[in-house]
Amino acid sequence: MIIYNVTVNVDDSVHSDWLYWIRNEHIPEMLATGKFIKALMTKVLVEEEMGGQSYSIQYTAKSKDALARFYKEDANRLDGEAGKYGDKVLFFKTELEIVTEQTEFNPH
């Protein structure tokens, strides 16, 4: 599986509005494309030198092909919506391939 990771730094002045938007509009729209099976949003606990709040949003793609179709069919529209925050929200994207996934050992 492929993870499409978006790391975001949000200025405190737009934080509340952005947090509502990302949770209630953007993530549901990303999942509605049908290219991702789940989304995990985490808060980065390391304080940023630039200030603000940082998050990592990990979208699990069904396949590398599904992610390629997302870029071709949906990315421009959905990225454009995020542009409404201008330079108050900075982000970078990475693609990750899951190599192995392990869970807590339970001998029973």
C-alpha positions, 0 to 999 in steps of 0.5 A: 500500500501507498501512503500519501502524507501531507505535513502541514504547518498552520498559523495560529491566526487561522488554526481554528478555521483550518482545523474545522475545514480539514476535518469536516470538508477536506478529508471527507472530500479526499476520501470521496474520490475513491482513491484512498481507503482511510485517512489518519490525522496526527498532531506533530508534537515537536515545536516548530521554530516558525511557530504555529501548529503542525499536523501530518495527514496520512491518506492510505491509497488503494495502490500506486495506480490509485494515487496516480489517478488522484494526481491526474483527476483530483489533486488540482481541484483539492489543492486549490481549495487549500489555497484559500489560507494563503501563506498562513498554511504551509505544507509539503507532501511525501509518498510512502510505501508500506514495507511492513506493519506490525502490531503489539505482540500478544502470545495469547 
